[in-house]
Amino acid sequence: MYRYIVLEIRRTLRDGHFLVFGTAMPVMMYLIFTNIGGGDGADGWRTASMVGMAAYGALGSAMSIGTGVASDKSLGWLQQLRITPLPPTHAVVGRAVSGSVTVLPAILSVLLAGGLVNGVRMAAWQWAALLLLLWIGALPFTLLGLGNGYRLTPQGTGVVNIACLMGFGVVGGLWFPLELLPEWLRSVGRFTPAHRFADLGRAVTEGHAPGATTVAVLTAWLLLFGAYAVISYRRSARTV
């Protein structure tokens, strides 16, 4: 599985356009929201928006891995992969680990924009913990994107991923606080993986560890999306 992970990392990093788009979009949205159309310019708003947009960028980069998987399926790469002795679970885990590499640039770019452009100030350990938790916390979304890619066509994967991304961004409170949503939608949003994902970062900026509920909800979504990815991988054997 190690060799497979290295191979997929090399293939992913060759796509320069993907990396540039995945980092430029969340940075641009963050700077627009905090300096033109959002908040009053207070440090609290800029820090909260930085966490939300870093999470949104990580989420987008994680799920977009599924589009590449769908393309691999249409080109016959998955069929070749099944000739190897790599079990389905290892294949999914290996692709998820390699795909997580593309999440780091999206997170780093927003954090750099927050610190260098917007003047966000935190302790060194907070910056490090924020980067690490957002990177690890993006894994459920990587698995969701993989599941879509294994199950759908490249075009279908792109459409479904965009719909999930927009829905998570709005209902999960990544674009603006949940308090601005209707009460019933707030109740739903609190248990979405995107909202709890952003909670990892918010806890760090407030100087404490993530709550047990946040960890439990994210773990449940991780297991659910992981099972979905494995089942989709096995099902794709009938469609390649």
C-alpha positions, 0 to 999 in steps of 0.5 A, spaced: 500 500 500 505 504 501 508 504 494 500 505 491 500 511 496 507 514 493 504 513 486 498 516 487 501 522 490 506 523 484 500 523 480 496 528 484 502 533 484 502 533 477 496 537 476 498 544 477 492 547 475 488 543 480 493 545 486 492 553 484 485 553 483 484 549 490 488 554 493 486 561 490 479 560 490 478 560 498 484 565 499 480 570 494 473 568 498 476 570 505 479 576 503 473 579 500 469 577 505 473 580 511 475 586 507 470 588 502 463 585 504 464 581 511 464 583 518 466 590 521 474 588 520 474 586 528 480 581 529 474 576 532 471 576 525 477 575 521 479 569 525 473 566 525 472 567 517 479 564 516 477 558 520 471 557 516 474 559 509 480 554 511 475 549 512 471 550 506 478 550 502 480 543 505 473 541 504 473 542 496 480 540 495 478 533 499 472 532 495 475 534 488 479 527 489 473 524 487 473 527 480 480 524 478 478 517 481 472 517 476 476 519 470 481 513 472 475 509 472 473 511 465 480 510 463 481 503 466 485 504 471 481 501 477 480 495 472 488 495 472 488 496 480 484 490 481 489 485 478 494 487 483 493 483 490 491 490 494 484 489 498 479 494 497 479 497 504 487 498 502 485 501 496 480 506 498 485 508 504 491 509 500 487 513 495 485 517 501 491 518 504 495 520 498 489 525 496 490 528 503 496 531 500 492 536 496 488 539 502 494 542 505 496 547 500 488 550 501 489 550 508 496 553 508 494 559 503 488 561 507 492 561 514 498 565 511 493 570 508 490 571 515 496 572 518 500 576 513 494 580 510 489 580 515 493 581 521 491 575 525 495 573 531 495 567 535 500 563 539 505 558 535 502 552 538 495 555 535 497 555 528 500 548 528 494 545 532 490 549 527 493 546 521 494 539 523 487 538 526 484 541 519 488 537 515 486 530 519 479 533 520 478 533 512 479 525 511 471 524 512 470 529 506 476 525 502 472 519 503 465 522 501 469 524 494 472 518 493 465 514 494 462 519 489 468 518 484 467 510 484 460 510 484 459 516 478 461 518 472 466 524 471 461 529 470 456 526 475 461 526 480 463 533 479 456 535 479 454 531 486 461 534 489 459 541 487 452 540 490 455 537 497 460 543 497 455 548 497 450 545 501 456 544 507 458 551 506 451 554 507 448 549 512 455 547 516 456 555 517 462 555 513 460 562 509 457 565 515 455 564 522 449 559 523 445 564 527 443 567 521 439 561 519 432 559 521 432 555 527 430 548 524 436 549 519 441 551 525 439 544 528 440 540 522 447 544 521 450 543 528 450 535 526 453 536 519 460 534 518 462 541 516 460 544 522 463 540 526 470 540 522 470 548 523 469 547 530 476 543 530 479 550 528 474 554 532 476 550 539 484 552 537 483 559 536 479 559 543 485 556 546 482 549 548 481 542 545 475 540 541 469 538 545 467 530 545 461 531 541 465 534 535 470 528 535 464 523 536 460 526 530 466 527 526 468 520 527 461 517 526 461 521 519 468 518 518 465 511 519 459 512 514 463 516 509 469 510 509 463 505 508 460 508 503 467 509 499 469 501 500 462 499 498 462 504 492 469 501 490 467 494 490 460 496 486 465 500 481 467 493 479 461 492 475 461 498 471 468 499 469 
